[in-house]
């Protein structure tokens, strides 16, 4: 689980304004039994601005390094207000044709109370333009929003490396190599090993 700065606060608030001007629908859960009783929010599943946001999520070098992304599921706007919440759950292992290795929440505003994202009991509330990316199977929930409207973008990432432990090793190895960029011999040898690991483990 890690936070990233995806866009400026001004950009995030502009996207929040776009979302607020659109027509929202009731959020649908993985099964009908969960909709309403477990998941209570509003969503927008498609809009040109969401395509732009998707590109921005994958742009930072830190996100590329840590997630080794293969595919990003279509992002969606999510709004919680008037006591809306999403009780503890785990995300589906598949979204359409995307295997959901990693979940991503991008905050677009902070003019609300409550609404923390709780991941395994750790409560998070990001600033506009920040996102948190975490393993999809982690139990998580959105706490009730008691004032204002919480607007965020939700999406999922399929990594080129399915195993989260190997994914972390790859990320750690690349960061470790950065300390040897002035030592040509060691950097080249480390790069050879790094590339071999990628070829063996990536899809």
C-alpha positions as CSV (number, residue, x, y, z in Angstrom):
1,X,0.0,0.0,0.0
2,X,1.5,3.3,-1.0
3,X,0.4,6.9,-1.8
4,X,1.3,8.7,-5.0
5,X,0.9,12.3,-6.2
6,X,-0.9,11.9,-9.6
7,X,-2.0,15.5,-10.4
8,X,-2.0,18.9,-8.8
9,X,-4.8,19.9,-6.4
10,X,-6.1,22.4,-8.9
11,X,-6.4,19.7,-11.6
12,X,-8.1,17.3,-9.2
13,X,-10.6,19.9,-8.2
14,X,-11.3,20.7,-11.8
15,X,-12.1,17.0,-12.5
16,X,-14.3,17.0,-9.4
17,X,-16.2,19.9,-10.9
18,X,-16.7,18.0,-14.1
19,X,-17.9,15.0,-12.3
20,X,-20.4,17.0,-10.2
21,X,-21.9,18.4,-13.4
22,X,-22.7,15.0,-14.8
23,X,-25.6,12.6,-14.2
24,X,-24.9,10.0,-11.4
25,X,-26.3,6.5,-11.1
26,X,-26.6,4.2,-8.1
27,X,-23.3,2.3,-7.5
28,X,-23.6,-1.4,-8.3
29,X,-21.8,-4.0,-6.2
30,X,-20.4,-7.3,-7.4
31,X,-23.6,-9.0,-6.6
32,X,-27.1,-7.6,-6.3
33,X,-27.2,-8.8,-2.7
34,X,-24.4,-6.3,-1.8
35,X,-25.9,-3.3,-3.6
36,X,-27.6,-1.1,-1.1
37,X,-27.0,-3.2,2.0
38,X,-23.2,-3.2,1.7
39,X,-22.4,-0.7,-1.1
40,X,-24.3,2.6,-1.0
41,X,-22.9,5.3,-3.3
42,X,-23.2,6.9,-6.7
43,X,-21.0,6.3,-9.8
44,X,-20.3,7.5,-13.3
45,X,-18.8,4.7,-15.4
46,X,-17.8,6.5,-18.6
47,X,-16.8,10.0,-19.7
48,X,-13.9,11.4,-21.8
49,X,-12.4,12.9,-18.7
50,X,-12.0,9.5,-17.1
51,X,-9.8,8.4,-20.1
52,X,-7.5,11.3,-19.4
53,X,-7.4,10.5,-15.7
54,X,-6.5,6.9,-16.5
55,X,-3.4,8.0,-18.4
56,X,-2.4,10.3,-15.6
57,X,-2.6,7.5,-13.0
58,X,-0.1,5.4,-14.9
59,X,2.2,8.3,-15.9
60,X,4.4,8.7,-12.7
61,X,7.6,6.8,-12.8
62,X,7.0,5.6,-9.2
63,X,3.7,4.0,-10.2
64,X,5.3,2.3,-13.2
65,X,8.2,1.0,-11.0
66,X,6.0,-0.3,-8.2
67,X,3.1,-1.8,-10.2
68,X,4.8,-2.9,-13.5
69,X,1.4,-2.3,-15.1
70,X,0.1,-4.3,-18.0
71,X,-3.5,-3.0,-18.1
72,X,-5.6,-0.4,-16.4
73,X,-9.3,-1.1,-16.0
74,X,-11.6,1.7,-17.1
75,X,-11.7,4.2,-14.2
76,X,-15.0,5.4,-12.8
77,X,-16.1,8.4,-10.7
78,X,-17.4,7.6,-7.2
79,X,-19.4,9.8,-5.0
80,X,-20.4,9.4,-1.3
81,X,-22.7,11.8,0.5
82,X,-25.6,11.9,3.0
83,X,-24.3,9.0,5.1
84,X,-23.3,6.8,2.1
85,X,-20.7,4.2,2.8
86,X,-19.2,0.9,1.4
87,X,-19.0,-1.7,4.2
88,X,-16.0,-4.0,4.5
89,X,-15.4,-6.1,1.3
90,X,-12.7,-7.4,-1.1
91,X,-12.7,-6.5,-4.7
92,X,-13.5,-9.0,-7.5
93,X,-10.4,-10.8,-8.9
94,X,-11.6,-9.8,-12.4
95,X,-13.2,-6.7,-13.8
96,X,-14.3,-7.5,-17.4
97,X,-11.1,-8.6,-19.1
98,X,-8.7,-7.1,-16.4
99,X,-7.3,-9.3,-13.7
100,X,-7.3,-7.0,-10.6
101,X,-4.0,-7.3,-8.9
102,X,-4.0,-3.8,-7.5
103,X,-6.8,-1.4,-6.4
104,X,-6.5,2.4,-6.8
105,X,-8.4,5.2,-5.2
106,X,-7.7,8.8,-6.4
107,X,-9.1,11.6,-4.3
108,X,-10.5,14.6,-6.2
109,X,-11.7,16.8,-3.3
110,X,-11.5,17.1,0.5
111,X,-14.6,19.2,1.3
112,X,-16.3,16.5,3.3
113,X,-16.3,14.9,6.7
114,X,-15.9,11.2,7.3
115,X,-15.5,9.0,4.2
116,X,-12.1,7.6,5.2
117,X,-10.8,4.7,3.2
118,X,-10.1,2.0,5.7
119,X,-7.7,-0.8,4.5
120,X,-7.3,-3.6,7.0
121,X,-8.3,-1.1,9.7
122,X,-5.9,1.6,8.7
123,X,-7.9,4.8,7.9
124,X,-6.7,7.0,5.0
125,X,-7.9,10.3,3.7
126,X,-5.8,11.7,0.8
127,X,-5.4,15.2,-0.5
128,X,-6.9,16.1,-3.9
129,X,-4.7,14.7,-6.6
130,X,-3.2,11.9,-4.4
131,X,-4.0,8.2,-4.9
132,X,-3.4,5.1,-2.9
133,X,-2.6,1.8,-4.6
134,X,-2.9,-1.4,-2.7
135,X,-3.3,-5.2,-3.2
136,X,-6.8,-5.9,-4.5
137,X,-7.4,-8.7,-2.0
138,X,-7.0,-6.6,1.1
139,X,-10.3,-6.1,3.0
140,X,-11.3,-2.4,2.8
141,X,-14.2,-0.1,3.3
142,X,-15.3,3.5,2.9
143,X,-16.5,5.0,6.1
144,X,-19.8,6.9,6.2
145,X,-19.7,10.5,4.8
146,X,-21.2,12.7,7.5
147,X,-21.0,16.1,5.7
148,X,-20.3,17.2,2.1
149,X,-19.6,14.9,-0.8
150,X,-16.6,12.7,-1.2
151,X,-15.6,12.5,-4.9
152,X,-12.9,10.1,-6.1
153,X,-11.8,8.0,-9.0
154,X,-11.7,4.2,-8.6
155,X,-9.8,1.8,-10.9
156,X,-7.8,-1.4,-10.9
157,X,-4.4,-2.4,-12.3
158,X,-3.4,-5.7,-13.8
159,X,0.4,-6.0,-13.3
160,X,2.8,-7.7,-15.6
161,X,4.0,-9.6,-12.5
162,X,1.1,-11.5,-10.9
163,X,3.0,-12.4,-7.7
164,X,3.1,-9.4,-5.3
165,X,6.3,-10.6,-3.6
166,X,8.1,-10.8,-6.9
167,X,6.7,-7.5,-7.9
168,X,8.2,-5.9,-4.8
169,X,11.6,-7.6,-5.5
170,X,11.6,-6.1,-9.0
171,X,10.8,-2.6,-7.6
172,X,13.4,-2.9,-4.8
173,X,16.0,-4.1,-7.3
174,X,15.5,-1.2,-9.6
175,X,15.7,1.3,-6.7
176,X,18.9,-0.5,-5.5
177,X,20.5,-0.2,-8.9
178,X,20.0,3.6,-8.9
179,X,22.7,3.8,-6.3
180,X,25.3,2.3,-8.7
181,X,24.7,4.5,-11.8
182,X,28.2,6.0,-11.4
183,X,29.8,2.5,-11.1
184,X,29.5,1.3,-14.7
185,X,30.6,-2.3,-14.1
186,X,28.3,-2.9,-11.1
187,X,25.4,-1.1,-12.8
188,X,25.7,-3.2,-15.9
189,X,25.9,-6.5,-14.0
190,X,22.9,-5.5,-11.8
191,X,21.0,-4.4,-14.9
192,X,21.6,-7.8,-16.5
193,X,20.2,-9.6,-13.4
194,X,17.2,-7.1,-13.3
195,X,16.4,-7.7,-16.9
196,X,16.7,-11.5,-16.4
197,X,14.2,-11.3,-13.5
198,X,11.8,-9.3,-15.6
199,X,11.9,-11.7,-18.6
200,X,11.3,-14.7,-16.3
201,X,8.5,-13.2,-14.3
202,X,6.5,-10.9,-16.6
203,X,3.5,-11.8,-18.7
